[in-house]
Amino acid sequence: MPTDDTVRPPRHPDVDGRRAATRVLVIDDDWEDYLLIRSALEDLGRGRFACDYVADYAAGLEALRTAAHDVCLLDYRLGARSGLE
């Protein structure tokens, strides 16, 4: 059985020595879905996740280009665009 370190690469510690929060970008045109996702991540552990939100495809692409996120959660049906594009 693999150890936790072999499943997931270690994160760089934050300035005070603790693990930095996993940065999650949520791209979804439904604000309520974002609130549900954020709430679910908070339930997994306060401080373990930092969520950013954008509501459309173009803003999502810009956020991916300009900000460092560890994870991106993308709506499958994002207005006229597909989350698979």
Residue pairs with C-beta under 8 A, 6 or more apart in sequence:
11 19
11 20
11 22
11 70
12 20
13 19
13 20
14 20
14 21
19 48
21 47
21 48
21 49
21 50
22 48
22 49
22 50
22 70
22 71
23 49
23 50
23 52
23 67
23 68
23 69
23 70
23 71
24 37
24 41
24 49
24 50
24 51
24 52
24 69
24 70
24 71
24 72
24 73
25 51
25 52
25 53
25 54
25 60
25 63
25 64
25 67
25 69
25 71
25 72
25 73
26 34
26 37
26 38
26 51
26 52
26 53
26 54
26 72
26 73
27 54
27 55
27 56
27 57
27 59
27 60
27 63
27 72
27 73
27 74
27 75
27 78
27 83
28 34
28 37
28 53
28 55
28 73
28 74
28 75
28 78
29 55
29 56
29 75
29 78
29 79
30 75
31 53
31 55
33 75
34 51
34 53
37 51
37 73
38 51
38 53
41 48
41 49
41 51
42 49
52 63
52 67
52 69
54 60
54 62
54 63
56 78
56 79
57 78
57 79
57 81
57 85
60 72
60 74
60 78
63 69
64 72
74 83
75 83
76 82
76 83
76 84
77 83
